Amino acid sequence: MIRSLFSTRTLTAVAAVALTALLADVASAQEASGGHALIDLTKYFGAGLITIGAALGISRLAAAAYESMARQPEVAGSISTAMLIAAALIEGFTFFALAICFLK
């Protein structure tokens, strides 16, 4: 578990999120005459995090389902059905979160 926290992929993702957060803060620091930020990146940053989270969730779900189907081929049909239902629920939540993010 600790080794996976310090992997190259994890550190690259953390660096990208930190860099985006820093640049979004600098870019939105200037305000227009109406009191709103000239560049508002918060909803796009939120949409990116939602998309990354959904992709990671579905990929882990599929990996676990395929591994369990390989171990027990006789129950592959029920595992596949459960995987599709769970993926649909993740996608539904993702679209709902994206709608909230962009309607903000």
Secondary structure as the mmCIF struct_conf table of DSSP 4:
data_model
#
loop_
_struct_conf.conf_type_id
_struct_conf.id
_struct_conf.beg_label_comp_id
_struct_conf.beg_label_asym_id
_struct_conf.beg_label_seq_id
_struct_conf.end_label_comp_id
_struct_conf.end_label_asym_id
_struct_conf.end_label_seq_id
HELX_RH_AL_P HELX_RH_AL_P1 ILE A 2 LEU A 5
TURN_TY1_P TURN_TY1_P1 PHE A 6 PHE A 6
BEND BEND1 SER A 7 SER A 7
HELX_RH_AL_P HELX_RH_AL_P2 THR A 8 ALA A 27
TURN_TY1_P TURN_TY1_P2 SER A 28 SER A 28
BEND BEND2 ALA A 29 GLN A 30
STRN STRN1 GLU A 31 GLU A 31
TURN_TY1_P TURN_TY1_P3 SER A 33 GLY A 34
BEND BEND3 GLY A 35 HIS A 36
STRN STRN2 ALA A 37 ALA A 37
BEND BEND4 LEU A 38 ILE A 39
HELX_RH_AL_P HELX_RH_AL_P3 THR A 42 ARG A 71
HELX_RH_3T_P HELX_RH_3T_P1 PRO A 73 VAL A 75
HELX_RH_AL_P HELX_RH_AL_P4 ALA A 76 LEU A 103
#
